[in-house]
Amino acid sequence: MISAATALGFSLVGFALPLASAIVHAQTIVDCLVWGLVALAVQIVVYWLVRIVMPNLSERIAAGEMAAALFLGAASLAAGIINAAAMTF
């Protein structure tokens, strides 16, 4: 299941980047939690948008389609990079 690991790995990095930015720049724990929830919400929205563009996304990844996995992973990573850069405190 290399395709599933690829999609998950890129998605985790896409989530970790804004979370790391929140940890570094947050003034309080509440700030960190709020920005962490924003990062999670962005990743969920990206997943649903990719599902609109690519129907049967989960099935395709489970079937080993690397194109679907890489598309989801790249979208998650791009959103995470933009999200991390957009966080201002």
C-alpha positions as CSV (number, residue, x, y, z in Angstrom):
1,M,0.0,0.0,0.0
2,I,2.6,2.5,-1.0
3,S,-0.1,4.8,-2.5
4,A,-1.9,5.0,0.9
5,A,1.4,5.7,2.7
6,T,2.3,8.4,0.2
7,A,-1.0,10.2,0.6
8,L,-0.9,9.9,4.4
9,G,2.7,11.0,4.6
10,F,2.2,14.2,2.5
11,S,-1.1,15.0,4.3
12,L,0.7,14.7,7.7
13,V,3.4,17.0,6.5
14,G,0.8,19.4,5.2
15,F,-0.8,19.4,8.7
16,A,2.5,19.5,10.6
17,L,3.8,22.6,8.8
18,P,1.1,25.0,10.0
19,L,1.0,23.3,13.4
20,A,4.7,23.9,13.8
21,S,4.2,27.5,12.8
22,A,1.5,27.9,15.4
23,I,3.6,26.3,18.1
24,V,6.5,28.7,17.3
25,H,4.5,31.9,17.0
26,A,1.6,31.4,19.4
27,Q,1.4,33.6,22.5
28,T,-0.7,31.3,24.5
29,I,-1.9,27.7,24.5
30,V,-5.3,28.8,23.4
31,D,-3.7,30.5,20.3
32,C,-1.9,27.3,19.5
33,L,-5.1,25.2,19.9
34,V,-7.1,27.6,17.7
35,W,-4.5,27.6,14.9
36,G,-4.1,23.9,15.2
37,L,-7.9,23.5,14.7
38,V,-7.7,25.9,11.7
39,A,-4.9,23.8,10.2
40,L,-7.0,20.7,10.7
41,A,-10.1,22.3,9.2
42,V,-8.0,23.4,6.1
43,Q,-6.8,19.8,5.6
44,I,-10.4,18.5,5.8
45,V,-11.6,21.0,3.3
46,V,-8.7,20.1,1.0
47,Y,-9.6,16.5,1.2
48,W,-13.2,17.2,0.3
49,L,-12.2,19.4,-2.6
50,V,-9.9,16.8,-4.0
51,R,-12.8,14.3,-3.7
52,I,-14.9,16.6,-5.9
53,V,-12.2,16.8,-8.5
54,M,-11.3,13.1,-8.3
55,P,-14.4,10.8,-7.6
56,N,-13.8,7.6,-5.7
57,L,-10.6,9.0,-4.2
58,S,-10.4,6.5,-1.3
59,E,-11.1,3.5,-3.5
60,R,-8.4,4.7,-6.0
61,I,-5.8,5.0,-3.3
62,A,-6.8,1.7,-1.8
63,A,-6.4,0.1,-5.3
64,G,-2.9,1.4,-5.5
65,E,-3.3,4.3,-7.9
66,M,-0.3,6.5,-7.2
67,A,-1.7,9.4,-9.3
68,A,-4.6,9.8,-6.9
69,A,-2.4,9.5,-3.8
70,L,0.1,12.0,-5.2
71,F,-2.7,14.4,-6.1
72,L,-4.2,14.3,-2.6
73,G,-0.7,14.5,-1.0
74,A,0.4,17.4,-3.2
75,A,-2.9,19.3,-2.5
76,S,-2.6,18.7,1.2
77,L,1.1,19.8,1.3
78,A,0.4,22.9,-0.8
79,A,-2.5,23.9,1.5
80,G,-0.3,23.3,4.5
81,I,2.5,25.5,3.2
82,I,0.1,28.3,2.3
83,N,-1.7,28.0,5.6
84,A,1.6,28.1,7.6
85,A,2.7,31.2,5.6
86,A,-0.6,32.9,6.1
87,M,-0.6,32.6,9.9
88,T,0.1,35.9,11.5
89,F,0.2,36.7,15.1
